[in-house]
């Protein structure tokens, strides 16, 4: 890993810290506000006068800026999957500060997310060095990427105009697909704009190139579309299922777009490791979200570790006879 | 990966296939037997006359032999963690053949186990080439490994004689620690014996060395002890918690013993990747076992994906106000 990648990694991780914390601070603000006026869920706007809520909003803005900056330094294949860390930060802080206890499955989910993210970080491809916004533009103008961009925009338009009116409110994948396809273009254009700003700050101004402004306009258009459809999804469906699905789809399309655009050379085993890391994070995210409201206490798990009742209905007694020859392999006997 | 490692990998995977399948076949046999006589759990022995049960037992023996042979070809750091694959095989076959439906969390657990195992396989260290059982013996006679072996045996004796009489029946870790400490010595001595047999078969006979017979005796003593304490654990505690704990402890001690004995040179990121893969498998195993009897249907999960009730008690509506600025990062909003 070179210096730029380390900077990008640090920015991506701190972005997740800020965004994860912002949920907690905003929720603290909403709770304070609901204590004195009508709560937000019931249509109240007291929270707008609460400084804590504003602090939360600012924290999120800082996080988003750090995330944007991370794209200028490190490959999208590193930055995007690390977004999942903010879920862990948020879950852990909610556990400590909001007294929303994380159950054992949530903790397992956190463990999986951390292990998977680490795998991704360890196997990230080397970034192709870019010295001008024109070079990013050249990458974007390759026939392969143009075809991807065209397919993403065309697919989104088709989904939004033809499919969404009929199935958008009942099928969770419609809005999320639009969101993720456009999101992959957001990331790629963020990368262009981010590199332009980074180079300008470093002294090699990119402000004379029209491409810089074009990237800025694409970023704005993509962000608005993406936000619009993400809001729609969250409004129509349960957050517990929207979040992991959005994570999977958004990250997959972003990695695909990034692979087509930059064609980073990677060995098959590097790609396999990344895919395994990604699948691990997906499983962890799914677990964390779906078991959030589950009533699982440490005691119900640790009771399993207590002496089992003999003569009870427990079916692990059933196969006693088959234990005469037990596997040496640490298999975990399935009785 | 050289040819030997590929052979070892193939043996380890097929061992898991055989052992995983053997549970299913034996259970089929027990079910058939209980239909005609007293069931095993109630003290019956009808199953001993059932050919299906015997087929299951044979399948397990073949699996154990393949596992033993795998140690002769590939590092213990590869073979031992792959034992978890038999849980997946068993869970999937039980789903298909015994109608023991795997729930969505079980499937997530399987996914995690496969992803983690793949990571481990991809990062396994190169095996030090061994040309004689004397070389294995030399490795075992290094002061570092001798100290480990002494500590393992001493610790086990202390646990068995001093701790177990008082706490063995209430603390799950006592029997499992003995089992895992001795298990790590089983693996190391299996490796010695396995290599001796492999070399003998290849034409370079090791039968004149007393070390070969010493390894065979150590294997026998360790296997008996390990089986004894594993049986005790399974008898006293719930399989759902014994299995993942045994997997973690046995694999950890085996990897430790193997590292001390062979001191395979590894880079820090290779070790980190292996640890992450191992943690992923541990999480998956835990999930698979603890959620086995949980009543989670696809429909209860997919109902989350349906249109949510407006005006309901669902708390994801609470933070609507905070959605005006949503993260671009695929975070999964925590409301």
HADDOCK unambig.tbl for C-alpha pairs under 7 A between the chains (distance, minus, plus):
assign (segid A and resid 23 and name CA) (segid B and resid 334 and name CA) 6.65 0.50 0.50
assign (segid A and resid 40 and name CA) (segid B and resid 318 and name CA) 6.15 0.50 0.50
assign (segid A and resid 40 and name CA) (segid B and resid 319 and name CA) 6.50 0.50 0.50
assign (segid A and resid 40 and name CA) (segid B and resid 320 and name CA) 6.95 0.50 0.50
assign (segid A and resid 40 and name CA) (segid B and resid 321 and name CA) 6.12 0.50 0.50
assign (segid A and resid 41 and name CA) (segid B and resid 317 and name CA) 5.72 0.50 0.50
assign (segid A and resid 41 and name CA) (segid B and resid 318 and name CA) 4.06 0.50 0.50
assign (segid A and resid 41 and name CA) (segid B and resid 319 and name CA) 6.25 0.50 0.50
assign (segid A and resid 41 and name CA) (segid B and resid 320 and name CA) 6.37 0.50 0.50
assign (segid A and resid 64 and name CA) (segid B and resid 327 and name CA) 6.70 0.50 0.50
assign (segid A and resid 80 and name CA) (segid B and resid 329 and name CA) 6.89 0.50 0.50
assign (segid A and resid 83 and name CA) (segid B and resid 329 and name CA) 5.46 0.50 0.50
assign (segid A and resid 83 and name CA) (segid B and resid 330 and name CA) 5.51 0.50 0.50
assign (segid A and resid 83 and name CA) (segid B and resid 331 and name CA) 5.20 0.50 0.50
assign (segid A and resid 84 and name CA) (segid B and resid 330 and name CA) 6.82 0.50 0.50
assign (segid A and resid 84 and name CA) (segid B and resid 331 and name CA) 5.26 0.50 0.50
assign (segid A and resid 86 and name CA) (segid B and resid 331 and name CA) 5.95 0.50 0.50
assign (segid A and resid 87 and name CA) (segid B and resid 331 and name CA) 5.95 0.50 0.50
assign (segid A and resid 87 and name CA) (segid B and resid 332 and name CA) 6.45 0.50 0.50
assign (segid A and resid 108 and name CA) (segid B and resid 283 and name CA) 5.79 0.50 0.50
assign (segid A and resid 112 and name CA) (segid B and resid 280 and name CA) 5.67 0.50 0.50
assign (segid A and resid 112 and name CA) (segid B and resid 283 and name CA) 6.76 0.50 0.50
assign (segid A and resid 115 and name CA) (segid B and resid 276 and name CA) 4.76 0.50 0.50
assign (segid A and resid 115 and name CA) (segid B and resid 279 and name CA) 6.83 0.50 0.50
assign (segid A and resid 115 and name CA) (segid B and resid 280 and name CA) 6.48 0.50 0.50
assign (segid A and resid 119 and name CA) (segid B and resid 273 and name CA) 5.94 0.50 0.50
assign (segid A and resid 119 and name CA) (segid B and resid 276 and name CA) 6.82 0.50 0.50
assign (segid A and resid 122 and name CA) (segid B and resid 269 and name CA) 6.86 0.50 0.50
assign (segid A and resid 169 and name CA) (segid B and resid 307 and name CA) 6.81 0.50 0.50
assign (segid A and resid 170 and name CA) (segid B and resid 306 and name CA) 6.34 0.50 0.50
assign (segid A and resid 170 and name CA) (segid B and resid 307 and name CA) 6.07 0.50 0.50
assign (segid A and resid 172 and name CA) (segid B and resid 305 and name CA) 6.24 0.50 0.50
assign (segid A and resid 227 and name CA) (segid B and resid 326 and name CA) 6.81 0.50 0.50
assign (segid A and resid 236 and name CA) (segid B and resid 307 and name CA) 5.41 0.50 0.50
assign (segid A and resid 236 and name CA) (segid B and resid 308 and name CA) 5.97 0.50 0.50
assign (segid A and resid 237 and name CA) (segid B and resid 305 and name CA) 5.96 0.50 0.50
assign (segid A and resid 237 and name CA) (segid B and resid 306 and name CA) 6.21 0.50 0.50
assign (segid A and resid 237 and name CA) (segid B and resid 307 and name CA) 5.13 0.50 0.50
assign (segid A and resid 237 and name CA) (segid B and resid 308 and name CA) 5.23 0.50 0.50
assign (segid A and resid 238 and name CA) (segid B and resid 304 and name CA) 5.70 0.50 0.50
assign (segid A and resid 238 and name CA) (segid B and resid 305 and name CA) 6.41 0.50 0.50
assign (segid A and resid 238 and name CA) (segid B and resid 308 and name CA) 6.12 0.50 0.50
assign (segid A and resid 239 and name CA) (segid B and resid 316 and name CA) 6.53 0.50 0.50
assign (segid A and resid 241 and name CA) (segid B and resid 304 and name CA) 6.23 0.50 0.50
assign (segid A and resid 241 and name CA) (segid B and resid 305 and name CA) 6.11 0.50 0.50
assign (segid A and resid 243 and name CA) (segid B and resid 332 and name CA) 3.88 0.50 0.50
assign (segid A and resid 243 and name CA) (segid B and resid 333 and name CA) 6.29 0.50 0.50
assign (segid A and resid 244 and name CA) (segid B and resid 332 and name CA) 6.22 0.50 0.50
assign (segid A and resid 246 and name CA) (segid B and resid 330 and name CA) 6.67 0.50 0.50
assign (segid A and resid 247 and name CA) (segid B and resid 330 and name CA) 4.93 0.50 0.50
assign (segid A and resid 247 and name CA) (segid B and resid 331 and name CA) 6.63 0.50 0.50
assign (segid A and resid 247 and name CA) (segid B and resid 332 and name CA) 6.61 0.50 0.50
assign (segid A and resid 250 and name CA) (segid B and resid 330 and name CA) 6.64 0.50 0.50
assign (segid A and resid 269 and name CA) (segid B and resid 122 and name CA) 6.88 0.50 0.50
assign (segid A and resid 273 and name CA) (segid B and resid 119 and name CA) 5.93 0.50 0.50
assign (segid A and resid 276 and name CA) (segid B and resid 115 and name CA) 4.76 0.50 0.50
assign (segid A and resid 276 and name CA) (segid B and resid 119 and name CA) 6.81 0.50 0.50
assign (segid A and resid 279 and name CA) (segid B and resid 115 and name CA) 6.85 0.50 0.50
assign (segid A and resid 280 and name CA) (segid B and resid 112 and name CA) 5.66 0.50 0.50
assign (segid A and resid 280 and name CA) (segid B and resid 115 and name CA) 6.47 0.50 0.50
assign (segid A and resid 283 and name CA) (segid B and resid 108 and name CA) 5.80 0.50 0.50
assign (segid A and resid 283 and name CA) (segid B and resid 112 and name CA) 6.77 0.50 0.50
assign (segid A and resid 304 and name CA) (segid B and resid 238 and name CA) 5.68 0.50 0.50
assign (segid A and resid 304 and name CA) (segid B and resid 241 and name CA) 6.19 0.50 0.50
assign (segid A and resid 305 and name CA) (segid B and resid 172 and name CA) 6.20 0.50 0.50
assign (segid A and resid 305 and name CA) (segid B and resid 237 and name CA) 5.98 0.50 0.50
assign (segid A and resid 305 and name CA) (segid B and resid 238 and name CA) 6.40 0.50 0.50
assign (segid A and resid 305 and name CA) (segid B and resid 241 and name CA) 6.08 0.50 0.50
assign (segid A and resid 306 and name CA) (segid B and resid 170 and name CA) 6.33 0.50 0.50
assign (segid A and resid 306 and name CA) (segid B and resid 237 and name CA) 6.21 0.50 0.50
assign (segid A and resid 307 and name CA) (segid B and resid 169 and name CA) 6.81 0.50 0.50
assign (segid A and resid 307 and name CA) (segid B and resid 170 and name CA) 6.03 0.50 0.50
assign (segid A and resid 307 and name CA) (segid B and resid 236 and name CA) 5.42 0.50 0.50
assign (segid A and resid 307 and name CA) (segid B and resid 237 and name CA) 5.10 0.50 0.50
assign (segid A and resid 308 and name CA) (segid B and resid 236 and name CA) 5.94 0.50 0.50
assign (segid A and resid 308 and name CA) (segid B and resid 237 and name CA) 5.17 0.50 0.50
assign (segid A and resid 308 and name CA) (segid B and resid 238 and name CA) 6.08 0.50 0.50
assign (segid A and resid 316 and name CA) (segid B and resid 239 and name CA) 6.50 0.50 0.50
assign (segid A and resid 317 and name CA) (segid B and resid 41 and name CA) 5.82 0.50 0.50
assign (segid A and resid 318 and name CA) (segid B and resid 40 and name CA) 6.26 0.50 0.50
assign (segid A and resid 318 and name CA) (segid B and resid 41 and name CA) 4.15 0.50 0.50
assign (segid A and resid 319 and name CA) (segid B and resid 40 and name CA) 6.51 0.50 0.50
assign (segid A and resid 319 and name CA) (segid B and resid 41 and name CA) 6.25 0.50 0.50
assign (segid A and resid 320 and name CA) (segid B and resid 40 and name CA) 6.95 0.50 0.50
assign (segid A and resid 320 and name CA) (segid B and resid 41 and name CA) 6.35 0.50 0.50
assign (segid A and resid 321 and name CA) (segid B and resid 40 and name CA) 6.08 0.50 0.50
assign (segid A and resid 326 and name CA) (segid B and resid 227 and name CA) 6.77 0.50 0.50
assign (segid A and resid 327 and name CA) (segid B and resid 64 and name CA) 6.72 0.50 0.50
assign (segid A and resid 329 and name CA) (segid B and resid 80 and name CA) 6.85 0.50 0.50
assign (segid A and resid 329 and name CA) (segid B and resid 83 and name CA) 5.48 0.50 0.50
assign (segid A and resid 330 and name CA) (segid B and resid 83 and name CA) 5.55 0.50 0.50
assign (segid A and resid 330 and name CA) (segid B and resid 84 and name CA) 6.86 0.50 0.50
assign (segid A and resid 330 and name CA) (segid B and resid 246 and name CA) 6.64 0.50 0.50
assign (segid A and resid 330 and name CA) (segid B and resid 247 and name CA) 4.91 0.50 0.50
assign (segid A and resid 330 and name CA) (segid B and resid 250 and name CA) 6.62 0.50 0.50
assign (segid A and resid 331 and name CA) (segid B and resid 83 and name CA) 5.21 0.50 0.50
assign (segid A and resid 331 and name CA) (segid B and resid 84 and name CA) 5.27 0.50 0.50
assign (segid A and resid 331 and name CA) (segid B and resid 86 and name CA) 5.98 0.50 0.50
assign (segid A and resid 331 and name CA) (segid B and resid 87 and name CA) 5.96 0.50 0.50
assign (segid A and resid 331 and name CA) (segid B and resid 247 and name CA) 6.59 0.50 0.50
assign (segid A and resid 332 and name CA) (segid B and resid 87 and name CA) 6.51 0.50 0.50
assign (segid A and resid 332 and name CA) (segid B and resid 243 and name CA) 3.87 0.50 0.50
assign (segid A and resid 332 and name CA) (segid B and resid 244 and name CA) 6.25 0.50 0.50
assign (segid A and resid 332 and name CA) (segid B and resid 247 and name CA) 6.60 0.50 0.50
assign (segid A and resid 333 and name CA) (segid B and resid 243 and name CA) 6.31 0.50 0.50
assign (segid A and resid 334 and name CA) (segid B and resid 23 and name CA) 6.69 0.50 0.50
